[in-house]
């Protein structure tokens, strides 16, 4: 079964919304799913699913949180696992990402990272840093969050060397369509 990492490093890029939508997608396919909501400040996604699927909220800013994730991955071998990273976790993930890679290799689990982008240069730079350090861990999918404008307005990403390099090695990009306010409000009420 697969591990899906929802990343973006910046706060407010739409990681929680993508994680909730993607988790719903997996559940609609009747796949067994476990959710790791690493956002200790706003466990929005964990709160949405706590009554329907196995949900944990480890502190991923500390080694003990990553050890909890490793135990969960070892115990939940028949499940897809969605891991939602908190904003501004770049430095901690730089330290713990190799550990996660070792765990995934030992357990023979695949990793797909959905890296959520807004239109800022920071988003592109943070994805570049992540890809340089952890691109070998698995697949990377760049996600243009269209809440921030249509795809043509993502010029920093669209014209970047980072995008060209990632697409050249087989990474993917997708658009996450803007959701109606009423859908967002009802989902996160």
Secondary structure, DSSP 8 states (H G I E B T S, - for coil): -EEEEEE-SSTTSSHHHHHHHHHHHHHHTT--EEEEE--SS--HHHHHHTTTSEEE---TTSHHHHHHHHHHHHH-TTSEEEEE--TT-HHHHHHHHHHHHHHHHHHT-EEEEEEEE-SSHHHHHHHHHHHHHHGGGSEEEEEEEGGGS-GGG-HHHHT-HHHHHHHHTT-EEEEE----HHHHHHHT-
